[in-house]
Amino acid sequence: MIGDPHHIRVLAARLRADGERVRAVAVRVAGTSEVAWQSPAAQSFRARVHDVAVGLRRVATDLDDAALALDWHATALESVAAALARAAAAGESAVRAGAHELSAVLR
């Protein structure tokens, strides 16, 4: 596992904000399909606008999913770091206890 949890969470927040901006663009794009004119070209325009808005919403969801994955990764990094710190502390305690016992035997 690689990375600094804080920086990973900052990146996740940026991705979430980007997702919100893309979602807002999707709403504006979808609103452009409200045209009064009727013709085959208008129908084609509405269909294309719909497809683009759907695609943008999909991108926004992908950005949200990526942000969530980064948050999970940051949490996992913190968990591993905590486990390593506990193991190091336990190892230090064991070494100190062993050294104490050895010095008692050697006296």
N, C-alpha and C positions, 0 to 999 in steps of 0.2 A: 504494500500500500504506500502510495506516494502522495505528498502534499501537506500543506499547512491548512488545518481545518478552518481557520478564520478566512483565509484567502479563498478557499473553496466555497464557503458560505457567501462571501461577497459576490463571487461569480454566479452562484445560484440565484441570488437576489437580482442581479442584472438580467439573467435569463428570464426570470419571472416578470420583471418590468418590461422586457422586450416582448414577451408573450402578451402582456396587456396592451401594449402599443399595437401589435399586429392584430389583436382582436378588435381594437377600436377602428383600425383601417378596414377590417373585414365588414364592420357595420356600415361604415361610410360607403364602401364599394357596393355592398348589397343595396343601399339606398339609391344608388344611381340607376337601378333597374326600374324604378318607378317613372317610366316615361309614358307620356300620353299617346304618342304616335303608335299606329297600328300598321304593321306590314311584316312581310317575311324578315326583313332586316331587323325590325324591332324585336321580333321573336328570337332571332339569332343573338341579338345584343343581350337580351334578358338571360338567355341560356348561358352565354359566356360570362356575364357578370355573376350569375349564380355559381358557376364552376370556380371562378376566381375567389369568390367569397368563401366557398367551402374549402378551397385549398389554403386560404389564409387562416381559417379557423383550425385546420389540421396542423399547420405550422405552429400556431399559438399553443395548441395542445402538446405538440412535440417539445416546444421550449419549456412548458410546465413540467413535462415528464423528465426532461434533462435536469432541470433545477432540483426536482425531487431526488433523482439519482445522486446528484452532487451532495445534497443534504445528507442522504444516507451514507455516502462515502465519508463525509466529514465526521459524522457520528461514529462510524466504524474506526476511523483513524484515532479519534479520542479514546475509544474503548481499548484499542490495542495499546496506545500510549500508557493508559492507566494500568493495564495488565503488566506491561513491561516495567513500569515503576514499582508495582507491588512485588514483582519477581526480583527486581534488583534489590529492593529493601529486604526481602526475605533472605536473599543470598548474602547480603552484608551482615544481617543478624546471625546467620549460620556461621559465617567466617569468624565473626567476633566471638561467638560462643565456643567454636572449635579452638580458637586461639587461647581463650581463657582456660579451657579444659587442658590444653596442651601445656600451658605455663604452669598449671597446678600439678600436673604429672611430673614435669621436669624439676620441680622444686624439691 
